[in-house]
């Protein structure tokens, strides 16, 4: 995912997003490397992180909350919430919306809905 081309980054992360939905047990064993990578990809200060890359990275973070066991995500919850905070000010509206959705998913992690 440290590829020098935005299109290659986008294609790679899109493949991971599909894998999260279809083979969550495979992804769960790599959370320690995937989550920091996704958090790095959502930042707009890297010119290779075009809005599409940032958006699909946020979608991956949100998808993890739907597909991965709660106990495996809780250790990352605070870090994700903290590092997504600046993304709420992204210049692209669709990225800001995805950041709000991802943060909300992590805020609600482990909480029952009445």
N, C-alpha and C positions, 0 to 999 in steps of 0.2 A: 504493500500500500504506500510505499515511499516512492512510487513511480513519478517520473518527472513530467507526465502529461495528464492534464485534468480529465481527458476522456478515458484514459486507462484507469485512473483512480475511480471515476464514476462507475465504470463497468465492473471493476473488482468489488466495490462496495455493494453494488446492486446484486451481484452474485451472492455475497454474504447475506444480504437481506432475504433472498429466496431461501438460503440454507437455514436461516434462523426459523423461518416458518415451517420448513419441511423436515429438517433434521436438528431440532433444538438440542438434543443430547450431544451431538458433535460440537456444536458451538459452545455449549456449556463448559466443555473442558478447555476452552481457549479464552475465557472471559478476561483473564489477567493481561492478555495482550490486546484483545479486541477493544475493550472499553477505553483504555488510554488512547488507542489509535483513533477511535470514533471521536473522542473528545478533542483530539488534535485536529481532526478534519472539519470540525464545526466552526473553527476559528477563521475569520475572514482576513486576518493579517497575512496569511500565506496566499500568494497570488495563484497558486495551483489549486486552491480550494474555492473553485467557482461556486456559484449559488447552488448548482445541481449537486455538487459533491457535498456541500454543507447540508442540503436538504435530505439526501439519501442517508447520510451519516446520522442525522437526527432521527430519521425513520427507523434506522437500525436500533438506536438506543431505546426508542419507544417500543419496538417489537420485542426486545428482550424482556420487557415487563409482562408481555402476554404469553411468552413461550418458555421462559426459563424459570426454574424453581425459585421461589422467594428467598430461600436460605442462601442461594448462590449469588443473589443480587444485593442483598442487604449490606454486605461489606463495602460495596461501591456507592451506595445511595448518597451519602453526604458529599463525596467528591463530585459525583455527577451533578447534583443540585448546585453546588458551588461553581463548577466550571461552565454550566449552562447559563448562568446568570448574565454574563456579558453578551451572550448570543441573543438575548431578548432585545438588544439594541441594534441588531443587524440591519443593514441598509435595505435588504429585500424583505418585503412583507411576508412572503410564503415561508421564508426561513424563520422569521420571528414567530409566526403561527406554529410551525413545527416545534420550535424551541419551547413554546408555552405548553404544547401538548405533551412533549417528552418530560418536561419538568413536572407537570401535573401527574403523570403516570408514576414518577418516582416519589412525589409527595404522598401519593395514595398507596404506595407499596406497603403491603402488610396491614392495611386498614380495611376493615369491613365496611361495605356500603349498606346503609340502612334503607 
